[in-house]
Amino acid sequence: QVQLVESGGGLVQAGGSLRLSCGASGSIFRVNVMGWYRQAPGNQRELVATITSGGSTNYADSVKGRFTISRDNAKNTVYLQMNSLKPEDTAVYYCKADLQVKVVPNQSVNYWGKGTLVTVSS
């Protein structure tokens, strides 16, 4: 089985920073794209940033220049450094990993973490 566990969420003042982490564990054959998504009350879940195993990144326009996604392939861990936080960044942040499990290594499947709440106060 595969488990994604996020950490690093919390309460921060506008203009502050937080660093989120998400580690994938279990019977993993290969981790492909990893990313962060967020969902605020009443909104759809939206992409924040993704990163490939090779390090190519993609960001939502709303976070470009403020957030940085990175990963440690040896640890199957993805990070999201969030700087210059704004109240509108308040949301539950979810980690996603597109990976292949050992029992079915020829198929890539998305796995989701349970989410971590980020609250930015004004």
DSSP file (Angstrom, degrees, kcal/mol; ACC not computed):
  #  RESIDUE AA STRUCTURE BP1 BP2  ACC     N-H-->O    O-->H-N    N-H-->O    O-->H-N    TCO  KAPPA ALPHA  PHI   PSI    X-CA   Y-CA   Z-CA
    1    1 A Q              0   0    0      0, 0.0    26,-1.1     0, 0.0     2,-0.4   0.000 360.0 360.0 360.0 156.0    0.0    0.0    0.0
    2    2 A V  E     -A   26   0A   0     24,-0.2     2,-0.4    25,-0.1    24,-0.2  -0.914 360.0-173.2-116.4 139.7    1.0    3.6   -0.6
    3    3 A Q  E     -A   25   0A   0     22,-2.6    22,-2.3    -2,-0.4     2,-0.5  -0.998   9.8-161.2-133.9 135.1    0.6    6.5    1.8
    4    4 A L  E     -A   24   0A   0     -2,-0.4   110,-0.5   108,-0.4     2,-0.5  -0.968  11.8-170.5-112.8 128.7    1.2   10.2    1.4
    5    5 A V  E     -A   23   0A   0     18,-1.9    18,-1.8    -2,-0.5     2,-0.2  -0.971   4.0-159.7-125.7 119.8    1.6   12.2    4.5
    6    6 A E  E     +A   22   0A   0     -2,-0.5     2,-0.3    16,-0.2    16,-0.2  -0.631  14.3 170.7 -93.6 153.6    1.8   16.0    4.5
    7    7 A S  E     +A   21   0A   0     14,-2.2    14,-2.6    -2,-0.2   109,-0.1  -0.976  43.2  64.7-152.4 162.4    3.2   18.2    7.1
    8    8 A G        +     0   0    0      1,-0.3    11,-0.3    -2,-0.3    14,-0.0   0.324  61.9 132.5 107.6  -7.0    4.0   21.8    7.7
    9    9 A G        +     0   0    0     12,-0.1    -1,-0.3     9,-0.1     2,-0.3  -0.242  24.4 111.5 -71.6 166.3    0.6   23.5    7.6
   10   10 A G  E     -d  118   0B   0    107,-0.7   109,-2.8   106,-0.1     2,-0.5  -0.990  64.0 -44.0 162.9-163.8   -0.5   26.0   10.1
   11   11 A L  E     +d  119   0B   0     -2,-0.3     2,-0.3   107,-0.2   109,-0.2  -0.846  53.3 165.5-102.4 131.9   -1.3   29.6   10.9
   12   12 A V  E     -d  120   0B   0    107,-2.6   109,-2.4    -2,-0.5     2,-0.1  -0.990  34.5-110.8-144.4 150.6    0.9   32.3    9.5
   13   13 A Q  E >   -d  121   0B   0     -2,-0.3     3,-2.4   107,-0.2    72,-0.2  -0.466  49.9 -84.0 -78.1 152.7    0.6   36.1    9.1
   14   14 A A  T 3  S+     0   0    0    107,-2.5    72,-0.2     1,-0.3    -1,-0.1  -0.297 119.7  28.7 -54.3 136.2    0.3   37.7    5.7
   15   15 A G  T 3  S+     0   0    0     70,-3.1    69,-0.6     1,-0.3    -1,-0.3   0.263 101.1 112.8  92.1 -11.2    3.7   38.1    4.2
   16   16 A G    <   -     0   0    0     -3,-2.4    69,-2.3    69,-0.2     2,-0.3  -0.080  59.2-119.9 -84.9-172.5    5.1   35.2    6.1
   17   17 A S        -     0   0    0     66,-0.2     2,-0.3    67,-0.2    66,-0.2  -0.932  20.3-178.0-133.7 152.5    6.4   31.8    5.0
   18   18 A L  E     - B   0  82A   0     64,-2.1    64,-3.3    -2,-0.3     2,-0.5  -0.980  15.4-147.0-142.8 152.9    5.6   28.1    5.4
   19   19 A R  E     - B   0  81A   0     -2,-0.3     2,-0.3   -11,-0.3    62,-0.2  -0.973  14.5-160.6-124.8 117.5    7.3   25.0    4.1
   20   20 A L  E     - B   0  80A   0     60,-2.7    60,-2.2    -2,-0.5     2,-0.3  -0.715   5.5-166.4 -95.6 146.0    5.1   22.0    3.4
   21   21 A S  E     -AB   7  79A   0    -14,-2.6   -14,-2.2    -2,-0.3     2,-0.3  -0.960   7.4-174.6-129.7 149.9    6.5   18.5    3.1
   22   22 A C  E     -AB   6  78A   0     56,-1.9    56,-2.6    -2,-0.3     2,-0.4  -0.933   5.4-166.8-146.8 120.8    4.9   15.3    1.7
   23   23 A G  E     -AB   5  77A   0    -18,-1.8   -18,-1.9    -2,-0.3     2,-0.5  -0.905   9.2-149.4-111.2 135.6    6.5   11.9    1.8
   24   24 A A  E     +A    4   0A   0     52,-2.8     2,-0.3    -2,-0.4   -20,-0.2  -0.868  24.2 171.0-100.8 132.6    5.3    8.9   -0.1
   25   25 A S  E     +A    3   0A   0    -22,-2.3   -22,-2.6    -2,-0.5     2,-0.3  -0.941  25.7  61.4-138.7 161.0    5.9    5.5    1.4
   26   26 A G  E    S-A    2   0A   0     -2,-0.3     2,-2.0   -24,-0.2   -24,-0.2  -0.860  97.9 -15.1 125.3-159.7    4.9    1.9    0.8
   27   27 A S  S    S+     0   0    0    -26,-1.1    75,-1.9    -2,-0.3     2,-0.5  -0.532  79.1 166.6 -83.5  76.3    5.4   -0.6   -2.0
   28   28 A I  E     +E  101   0B   0     -2,-2.0    73,-0.3    73,-0.3     3,-0.1  -0.796  28.2 178.7-102.4 130.7    6.5    1.9   -4.5
   29   29 A F  E    S-     0   0B   0     71,-3.2     2,-0.3    -2,-0.5    72,-0.2   0.852  75.3 -11.4 -89.4 -46.1    8.2    1.0   -7.8
   30   30 A R  E     -E  100   0B   0     70,-1.8    70,-3.1     0, 0.0     2,-0.6  -0.964  54.6-144.0-158.2 137.4    8.6    4.5   -9.2
   31   31 A V  E     +E   99   0B   0     -2,-0.3    68,-0.2    68,-0.2     3,-0.1  -0.923  25.7 172.5-103.3 124.4    7.3    8.0   -8.3
   32   32 A N  E     +     0   0B   0     66,-3.2     2,-0.2    -2,-0.6    67,-0.1   0.547  55.1   6.3 -98.7-115.3    6.7   10.1  -11.4
   33   33 A V  E     -     0   0B   0     19,-0.1    65,-3.4    64,-0.1    -1,-0.4  -0.492  64.3-171.7 -72.8 138.8    5.0   13.6  -11.1
   34   34 A M  E     +EF  97  51B   0     17,-2.5    17,-2.8    63,-0.2     2,-0.3  -0.935  13.5 160.2-123.5 152.8    4.4   15.0   -7.7
   35   35 A G  E     -EF  96  50B   0     61,-2.7    61,-2.7    -2,-0.3     2,-0.4  -0.980  34.6-116.6-162.5 173.3    2.5   18.1   -6.9
   36   36 A W  E     +EF  95  49B   0     13,-3.0    12,-2.7    -2,-0.3    13,-1.8  -0.971  26.2 178.4-122.2 136.4    0.5   20.3   -4.6
   37   37 A Y  E     -EF  94  47B   0     57,-2.7    57,-3.4    -2,-0.4     2,-0.3  -0.883   9.3-156.9-128.5 161.1   -3.1   21.2   -4.9
   38   38 A R  E     -EF  93  46B   0      8,-2.4     8,-3.0    -2,-0.3     2,-0.4  -0.983   7.5-164.2-142.9 155.7   -5.3   23.3   -2.7
   39   39 A Q  E     -E   92   0B   0     53,-2.0    53,-2.3    -2,-0.3     6,-0.2  -0.952   4.6-165.8-143.6 119.5   -9.0   23.7   -2.0
   40   40 A A    >   -     0   0    0     -2,-0.4     3,-2.4     4,-0.4    51,-0.1  -0.677  47.5 -75.3 -96.4 156.7  -10.6   26.6   -0.2
   41   41 A P  T 3  S+     0   0    0      0, 0.0    -1,-0.1     0, 0.0     3,-0.1  -0.272 119.9   9.9 -54.1 129.4  -14.2   26.4    1.1
   42   42 A G  T 3  S+     0   0    0      1,-0.3     2,-0.2    -3,-0.1    -3,-0.0   0.384 111.6 102.9  82.9  -4.2  -16.6   26.7   -1.7
   43   43 A N  S <  S-     0   0    0     -3,-2.4    -1,-0.3     1,-0.1     2,-0.2  -0.694  74.1-107.6-110.0 162.0  -14.0   26.4   -4.4
   44   44 A Q        -     0   0    0     -2,-0.2    -4,-0.4    -3,-0.1     2,-0.3  -0.502  46.6 -93.5 -77.5 154.4  -12.8   23.6   -6.6
   45   45 A R        -     0   0    0     -2,-0.2     2,-0.3    -6,-0.2    -6,-0.2  -0.544  52.1-164.3 -67.9 132.5   -9.5   22.0   -5.9
   46   46 A E  E     -F   38   0B   0     -8,-3.0    -8,-2.4    -2,-0.3     2,-0.2  -0.898  22.0-105.3-125.6 151.3   -6.9   23.7   -8.0
   47   47 A L  E     +F   37   0B   0     -2,-0.3   -10,-0.2   -10,-0.2     3,-0.1  -0.514  31.4 174.6 -70.9 135.7   -3.4   23.0   -9.0
   48   48 A V  E     -     0   0B   0    -12,-2.7    12,-2.5     1,-0.4     2,-0.3   0.778  63.1 -27.9-103.7 -53.9   -0.7   24.9   -7.2
   49   49 A A  E     -FG  36  59B   0    -13,-1.8   -13,-3.0    10,-0.2    -1,-0.4  -0.978  51.6-161.8-163.1 150.3    2.5   23.4   -8.5
   50   50 A T  E     -FG  35  58B   0      8,-2.3     8,-1.9    -2,-0.3     2,-0.3  -0.936   3.2-166.0-133.3 159.9    3.9   20.1  -10.0
   51   51 A I  E     -FG  34  57B   0    -17,-2.8   -17,-2.5    -2,-0.3     6,-0.2  -0.981  13.3-138.9-147.8 134.2    7.3   18.7  -10.4
   52   52 A T    >   -     0   0    0      4,-2.3     3,-1.4    -2,-0.3   -19,-0.1  -0.335  35.6-101.6 -83.8 170.8    8.5   15.8  -12.5
   53   53 A S  T 3  S+     0   0    0      1,-0.3    20,-0.1     2,-0.1    -1,-0.1   0.775 125.1  54.3 -62.8 -25.3   11.1   13.3  -11.4
   54   54 A G  T 3  S-     0   0    0      2,-0.1    -1,-0.3     0, 0.0   -22,-0.0   0.507 123.9-102.9 -86.9  -5.6   13.6   15.2  -13.5
   55   55 A G    <   +     0   0    0     -3,-1.4     2,-0.3     1,-0.3    -2,-0.1   0.491  68.1 148.0 100.5   3.8   12.9   18.5  -11.8
   56   56 A S        -     0   0    0      1,-0.0    -4,-2.3    -5,-0.0    -1,-0.3  -0.569  31.7-156.8 -73.1 134.6   10.7   20.3  -14.3
   57   57 A T  E     -G   51   0B   0     -2,-0.3     2,-0.3    -6,-0.2    -6,-0.2  -0.775  18.8-169.6-118.3 157.6    8.2   22.5  -12.6
   58   58 A N  E     -G   50   0B   0     -8,-1.9    -8,-2.3    -2,-0.3     2,-0.4  -0.988  12.1-170.1-143.9 134.9    4.8   24.0  -13.3
   59   59 A Y  E     -G   49   0B   0     -2,-0.3   -10,-0.2   -10,-0.2     2,-0.2  -0.933  27.6-111.8-128.6 148.0    3.1   26.7  -11.2
   60   60 A A    >>  -     0   0    0    -12,-2.5     3,-1.7    -2,-0.4     4,-0.9  -0.504  35.9-118.5 -66.8 146.2   -0.3   28.3  -11.1
   61   61 A D  T 34 S+     0   0    0      1,-0.3     3,-0.5     2,-0.2    -1,-0.1   0.835 110.9  63.6 -57.9 -32.8   -0.1   31.9  -12.1
   62   62 A S  T 34 S+     0   0    0      1,-0.2    -1,-0.3     3,-0.0   -14,-0.1   0.676 111.1  35.0 -68.2 -17.3   -1.3   33.0   -8.7
   63   63 A V  T X> S+     0   0    0     -3,-1.7     4,-2.4   -15,-0.2     3,-2.2   0.460  82.4 126.4-116.9  -3.6    1.7   31.6   -6.9
   64   64 A K  T 3< S+     0   0    0     -4,-0.9     4,-0.1    -3,-0.5    -3,-0.0  -0.314  80.8  16.7 -59.1 134.7    4.5   32.2   -9.4
   65   65 A G  T 34 S+     0   0    0      2,-0.4    -1,-0.3     1,-0.1     3,-0.1   0.270 126.0  58.4  86.6 -12.0    7.3   34.1   -7.9
   66   66 A R  T <4 S+     0   0    0     -3,-2.2    17,-1.9     1,-0.2     2,-0.3   0.711  98.3  51.5-115.7 -37.3    6.2   33.3   -4.4
   67   67 A F  E  <  -C   82   0A   0     -4,-2.4    -2,-0.4    15,-0.2     2,-0.4  -0.779  59.2-165.2-107.1 148.9    6.1   29.5   -4.1
   68   68 A T  E     -C   81   0A   0     13,-2.4    13,-3.1    -2,-0.3     2,-0.4  -0.987   5.0-157.7-134.6 125.2    8.8   27.0   -5.0
   69   69 A I  E     +C   80   0A   0     -2,-0.4     2,-0.3    11,-0.2    11,-0.2  -0.811  21.6 160.3-100.5 142.7    8.3   23.3   -5.4
   70   70 A S  E     -C   79   0A   0      9,-1.7     9,-3.1    -2,-0.4     2,-0.3  -0.932  17.9-153.0-149.6 171.1   11.1   20.8   -5.0
   71   71 A R  E     -C   78   0A   0     -2,-0.3     2,-0.6     7,-0.3     7,-0.2  -0.994  17.1-143.9-151.4 156.8   11.6   17.2   -4.4
   72   72 A D  E >>> -C   77   0A   0      5,-2.9     5,-1.9    -2,-0.3     3,-0.9  -0.931  15.4-168.7-119.7 101.5   14.0   14.7   -3.0
   73   73 A N  G >45S+     0   0    0     -2,-0.6     3,-0.5     1,-0.3    -1,-0.1   0.829  84.8  59.4 -64.0 -32.5   13.8   11.6   -5.1
   74   74 A A  G 345S+     0   0    0      1,-0.2    -1,-0.3    -3,-0.1    -2,-0.0   0.803 115.7  35.0 -65.9 -27.9   15.8    9.5   -2.7
   75   75 A K  G <45S-     0   0    0     -3,-0.9   -51,-0.3     2,-0.2    -1,-0.2   0.398 103.8-126.5-104.4   0.3   13.2   10.1    0.0
   76   76 A N  T <<5 +     0   0    0     -4,-0.7   -52,-2.8    -3,-0.5     2,-0.4   0.916  65.0 140.7  51.1  45.8   10.1   10.2   -2.3
   77   77 A T  E   < -BC  23  72A   0     -5,-1.9    -5,-2.9   -54,-0.2     2,-0.4  -0.946  39.5-162.9-125.5 139.0    9.4   13.5   -0.8
   78   78 A V  E     -BC  22  71A   0    -56,-2.6   -56,-1.9    -2,-0.4     2,-0.3  -0.930  10.3-161.1-119.3 145.9    8.0   16.7   -2.3
   79   79 A Y  E     -BC  21  70A   0     -9,-3.1    -9,-1.7    -2,-0.4     2,-0.4  -0.870  11.2-159.2-124.5 155.4    8.2   20.2   -0.7
   80   80 A L  E     -BC  20  69A   0    -60,-2.2   -60,-2.7    -2,-0.3     2,-0.7  -0.896   7.4-161.7-136.2 107.8    6.5   23.5   -1.2
   81   81 A Q  E     -BC  19  68A   0    -13,-3.1   -13,-2.4    -2,-0.4     2,-0.6  -0.803  12.3-165.5 -87.8 119.7    8.2   26.6    0.0
   82   82 A M  E     +BC  18  67A   0    -64,-3.3   -64,-2.1    -2,-0.7     2,-0.3  -0.930  11.6 173.1-114.8 115.2    5.6   29.3    0.4
   83   83 A N        +     0   0    0    -17,-1.9   -66,-0.2    -2,-0.6   -67,-0.2  -0.754  59.1  23.2-115.8 164.0    6.7   32.9    0.7
   84   84 A S  S    S-     0   0    0    -69,-0.6    -1,-0.2    -2,-0.3   -67,-0.2   0.898  84.6-160.1  48.8  48.4    4.9   36.2    0.8
   85   85 A L        -     0   0    0    -69,-2.3   -70,-3.1    -3,-0.2   -69,-0.2  -0.256   7.9-158.6 -65.1 144.9    1.8   34.4    1.8
   86   86 A K    >   -     0   0    0    -72,-0.2     3,-2.3    -3,-0.1     4,-0.3  -0.843  31.4-111.0-119.6 156.1   -1.6   36.1    1.3
   87   87 A P  G >  S+     0   0    0      0, 0.0     3,-1.8     0, 0.0    33,-0.4   0.844 117.0  63.6 -55.4 -33.0   -4.9   35.6    2.9
   88   88 A E  G 3  S+     0   0    0      1,-0.3   -48,-0.0   -48,-0.0    -3,-0.0   0.577  88.6  69.6 -70.7  -7.6   -6.2   34.2   -0.4
   89   89 A D  G <  S+     0   0    0     -3,-2.3    -1,-0.3    31,-0.0     2,-0.2   0.558  70.8 120.5 -80.9  -8.9   -3.7   31.4    0.0
   90   90 A T    <   +     0   0    0     -3,-1.8     2,-0.3    -4,-0.3    29,-0.2  -0.380  40.7 107.3 -60.0 124.2   -5.7   30.0    2.8
   91   91 A A  E    S- H   0 118B   0     27,-1.9    27,-2.7    -2,-0.2     2,-0.6  -0.968  75.7 -79.4-177.9 169.8   -6.8   26.5    1.9
   92   92 A V  E     -EH  39 117B   0    -53,-2.3   -53,-2.0    -2,-0.3     2,-0.5  -0.846  47.6-146.5 -86.3 126.1   -6.3   22.9    2.6
   93   93 A Y  E     -EH  38 116B   0     23,-3.1    23,-2.1    -2,-0.6     2,-0.4  -0.843  13.1-162.4-101.2 127.2   -3.2   21.8    0.7
   94   94 A Y  E     -E   37   0B   0    -57,-3.4   -57,-2.7    -2,-0.5     2,-0.4  -0.880  10.5-140.5-113.0 138.4   -3.1   18.3   -0.8
   95   95 A C  E     -E   36   0B   0     -2,-0.4    18,-2.5   -59,-0.2     2,-0.4  -0.778  19.5-169.4 -92.2 138.0   -0.1   16.4   -1.9
   96   96 A K  E     -EI  35 112B   0    -61,-2.7   -61,-2.7    -2,-0.4     2,-0.4  -0.991   6.1-172.1-129.0 140.1   -0.5   14.3   -5.0
   97   97 A A  E     -EI  34 111B   0     14,-2.5    14,-2.7    -2,-0.4     2,-0.8  -0.995  15.0-152.5-131.1 129.0    1.9   11.7   -6.4
   98   98 A D  E     + I   0 110B   0    -65,-3.4   -66,-3.2    -2,-0.4     2,-0.3  -0.888  43.4 151.6 -95.4 110.9    1.6    9.9   -9.7
   99   99 A L  E     -EI  31 109B   0     10,-2.8    10,-3.1    -2,-0.8     2,-0.5  -0.897  46.6-123.2-144.0 167.3    3.4    6.7   -9.1
  100  100 A Q  E     -E   30   0B   0    -70,-3.1   -71,-3.2    -2,-0.3   -70,-1.8  -0.954  25.9-142.8-113.5 128.1    3.7    3.0  -10.0
  101  101 A V  E >   -EI  28 104B   0      3,-0.5     3,-0.7     6,-0.5   -73,-0.3  -0.570  22.4-116.8 -88.3 156.3    3.3    0.4   -7.3
  102  102 A K  T 3  S+     0   0    0    -75,-1.9   -74,-0.1     1,-0.2    -1,-0.1   0.826 111.9  57.3 -62.8 -33.7    5.5   -2.7   -7.3
  103  103 A V  T 3  S+     0   0    0    -76,-0.3    -1,-0.2     1,-0.3     3,-0.1   0.807 124.9  21.7 -71.1 -27.5    2.6   -5.1   -7.7
  104  104 A V  E X  S+I  101   0B   0     -3,-0.7     3,-1.4     3,-0.1    -3,-0.5  -0.615  74.3 164.6-134.7  72.9    1.5   -3.3  -10.9
  105  105 A P  E 3   +     0   0B   0      0, 0.0    -3,-0.1     0, 0.0    -2,-0.1   0.630  68.4  63.7 -71.9 -12.7    4.7   -1.5  -12.1
  106  106 A N  E 3  S+     0   0B   0     -3,-0.1     2,-0.4    -4,-0.1    -4,-0.1   0.365  94.1  71.0 -92.4   6.3    3.4   -0.9  -15.6
  107  107 A Q  E <   -     0   0B   0     -3,-1.4    -6,-0.5    -6,-0.2     2,-0.5  -0.985  68.0-149.5-128.1 128.6    0.6    1.4  -14.5
  108  108 A S  E     -     0   0B   0     -2,-0.4     2,-0.4    -8,-0.2    -8,-0.2  -0.836  20.5-178.2 -99.5 131.0    0.9    4.8  -13.1
  109  109 A V  E     -I   99   0B   0    -10,-3.1   -10,-2.8    -2,-0.5     2,-0.4  -0.960  26.3-118.0-131.6 144.0   -1.8    5.9  -10.6
  110  110 A N  E     -I   98   0B   0     -2,-0.4     2,-0.4   -12,-0.2   -12,-0.2  -0.666  27.9-169.3 -82.3 132.9   -2.5    9.1   -8.7
  111  111 A Y  E     -I   97   0B   0    -14,-2.7   -14,-2.5    -2,-0.4     2,-0.4  -0.953   5.7-153.7-120.8 144.5   -2.3    9.0   -4.9
  112  112 A W  E     -I   96   0B   0     -2,-0.4  -108,-0.4   -16,-0.2   -16,-0.2  -0.901   7.8-136.1-120.3 143.9   -3.5   11.7   -2.6
  113  113 A G        -     0   0    0    -18,-2.5  -108,-0.2    -2,-0.4     3,-0.1  -0.342  32.6-108.3 -81.8 175.3   -2.6   12.8    0.8
  114  114 A K        -     0   0    0   -110,-0.5  -109,-0.1     1,-0.2   -20,-0.1   0.638  62.0-114.9 -82.5 -14.9   -5.2   13.8    3.4
  115  115 A G        -     0   0    0    -20,-0.1     2,-0.4   -23,-0.0   -21,-0.2   0.025  16.1-123.9 100.1 154.0   -4.3   17.4    3.3
  116  116 A T  E     - H   0  93B   0    -23,-2.1   -23,-3.1  -109,-0.1     2,-0.4  -0.999  26.0-121.1-136.2 135.8   -2.8   20.0    5.6
  117  117 A L  E     - H   0  92B   0     -2,-0.4  -107,-0.7   -25,-0.2     2,-0.5  -0.606  22.0-169.5 -85.1 129.5   -4.5   23.3    6.4
  118  118 A V  E     -dH  10  91B   0    -27,-2.7   -27,-1.9    -2,-0.4     2,-0.5  -0.978   5.4-174.4-115.4 122.3   -2.8   26.5    5.7
  119  119 A T  E     -d   11   0B   0   -109,-2.8  -107,-2.6    -2,-0.5     2,-0.6  -0.973   5.3-166.9-121.0 123.3   -4.3   29.6    7.2
  120  120 A V  E     -d   12   0B   0     -2,-0.5     2,-0.3   -33,-0.4  -107,-0.2  -0.937  10.5-154.1-112.7 117.9   -3.0   33.1    6.4
  121  121 A S  E      d   13   0B   0   -109,-2.4  -107,-2.5    -2,-0.6    -2,-0.0  -0.632 360.0 360.0 -92.3 148.9   -4.2   35.9    8.6
  122  122 A S              0   0    0     -2,-0.3    -1,-0.1  -109,-0.2  -109,-0.1   0.428 360.0 360.0 -87.3 360.0   -4.4   39.5    7.5
